[in-house]
Amino acid sequence: MSREDFHSLPLHQKIKTLYIEGTFVVAIRYYRHKINLYLLENEYVEVFYNHKEDRIDKIDFLPRDHSRMKFYLDQIKLG
């Protein structure tokens, strides 16, 4: 599935795709979110869960040059 295809999916379909096709890697706390990191094909996808509001605020690809990458480096392999 391409990035464009994934981006065009509604939220519930993104969740289903990650659950069925993705691999959970690690969860971190980041400001007011718990972020679950998934590997989908060979791209990393973050799921931003707002526990205070009990909702998913965002699901998006993690850019390899993002500063948040440092929180994951001991858990992932960059290829």
C-alpha positions as a Markdown table, in Angstrom:
| # | Residue | x | y | z |
|---|---|---|---|---|
| 1 | Met | 0.0 | 0.0 | 0.0 |
| 2 | Ser | 1.4 | 3.4 | -1.0 |
| 3 | Arg | 1.6 | 6.3 | 1.4 |
| 4 | Glu | -1.1 | 8.1 | -0.7 |
| 5 | Asp | -3.4 | 5.1 | -0.4 |
| 6 | Phe | -2.9 | 4.9 | 3.4 |
| 7 | His | -3.4 | 8.7 | 3.8 |
| 8 | Ser | -6.7 | 8.6 | 1.9 |
| 9 | Leu | -8.2 | 5.9 | 4.2 |
| 10 | Pro | -10.6 | 7.0 | 6.9 |
| 11 | Leu | -9.3 | 6.7 | 10.5 |
| 12 | His | -11.1 | 3.4 | 11.3 |
| 13 | Gln | -9.6 | 1.8 | 8.1 |
| 14 | Lys | -6.1 | 3.0 | 9.0 |
| 15 | Ile | -6.5 | 1.4 | 12.4 |
| 16 | Lys | -7.6 | -1.9 | 10.8 |
| 17 | Thr | -4.8 | -1.8 | 8.3 |
| 18 | Leu | -2.2 | -1.3 | 11.0 |
| 19 | Tyr | -3.7 | -4.1 | 13.2 |
| 20 | Ile | -3.9 | -6.6 | 10.3 |
| 21 | Glu | -0.9 | -5.7 | 8.2 |
| 22 | Gly | 1.4 | -3.8 | 10.6 |
| 23 | Thr | 3.7 | -4.9 | 13.3 |
| 24 | Phe | 3.7 | -3.1 | 16.7 |
| 25 | Val | 7.2 | -1.9 | 17.6 |
| 26 | Val | 7.1 | 0.2 | 20.8 |
| 27 | Ala | 5.0 | 2.7 | 22.7 |
| 28 | Ile | 6.3 | 6.0 | 24.1 |
| 29 | Arg | 4.9 | 8.9 | 26.1 |
| 30 | Tyr | 5.2 | 12.2 | 24.3 |
| 31 | Tyr | 3.7 | 15.3 | 25.8 |
| 32 | Arg | -0.1 | 14.5 | 26.2 |
| 33 | His | 0.0 | 11.5 | 23.9 |
| 34 | Lys | 0.9 | 7.8 | 24.1 |
| 35 | Ile | 2.4 | 7.1 | 20.7 |
| 36 | Asn | 2.3 | 3.6 | 19.4 |
| 37 | Leu | 4.9 | 2.9 | 16.6 |
| 38 | Tyr | 4.1 | 0.4 | 13.9 |
| 39 | Leu | 6.0 | -1.0 | 11.0 |
| 40 | Leu | 3.9 | -1.1 | 7.9 |
| 41 | Glu | 5.8 | -2.7 | 5.0 |
| 42 | Asn | 9.0 | -0.8 | 5.5 |
| 43 | Glu | 7.6 | 2.5 | 6.8 |
| 44 | Tyr | 7.1 | 3.5 | 10.4 |
| 45 | Val | 3.7 | 4.8 | 11.3 |
| 46 | Glu | 2.8 | 6.6 | 14.6 |
| 47 | Val | -0.6 | 6.4 | 16.3 |
| 48 | Phe | -1.1 | 9.4 | 18.6 |
| 49 | Tyr | -3.5 | 8.3 | 21.4 |
| 50 | Asn | -4.8 | 11.1 | 23.7 |
| 51 | His | -5.5 | 9.2 | 26.9 |
| 52 | Lys | -7.2 | 12.2 | 28.6 |
| 53 | Glu | -9.7 | 12.5 | 25.8 |
| 54 | Asp | -9.7 | 8.7 | 25.1 |
| 55 | Arg | -9.3 | 9.2 | 21.4 |
| 56 | Ile | -6.8 | 8.8 | 18.6 |
| 57 | Asp | -5.7 | 12.3 | 17.5 |
| 58 | Lys | -3.5 | 11.4 | 14.5 |
| 59 | Ile | -2.1 | 8.5 | 12.5 |
| 60 | Asp | 0.8 | 9.4 | 10.3 |
| 61 | Phe | 4.1 | 8.2 | 8.9 |
| 62 | Leu | 7.2 | 9.0 | 10.9 |
| 63 | Pro | 9.7 | 11.1 | 8.9 |
| 64 | Arg | 13.1 | 9.5 | 9.3 |
| 65 | Asp | 14.7 | 12.9 | 10.1 |
| 66 | His | 12.1 | 13.9 | 12.8 |
| 67 | Ser | 13.5 | 14.8 | 16.2 |
| 68 | Arg | 11.1 | 12.2 | 17.8 |
| 69 | Met | 13.2 | 9.5 | 16.1 |
| 70 | Lys | 15.7 | 9.6 | 18.9 |
| 71 | Phe | 13.0 | 8.1 | 21.3 |
| 72 | Tyr | 12.8 | 5.0 | 19.1 |
| 73 | Leu | 16.3 | 4.4 | 18.0 |
| 74 | Asp | 17.0 | 1.7 | 20.5 |
| 75 | Gln | 13.9 | -0.2 | 19.3 |
| 76 | Ile | 14.1 | 0.1 | 15.5 |
| 77 | Lys | 16.5 | -0.6 | 12.7 |
| 78 | Leu | 16.8 | 2.0 | 9.9 |
| 79 | Gly | 17.5 | 0.6 | 6.5 |
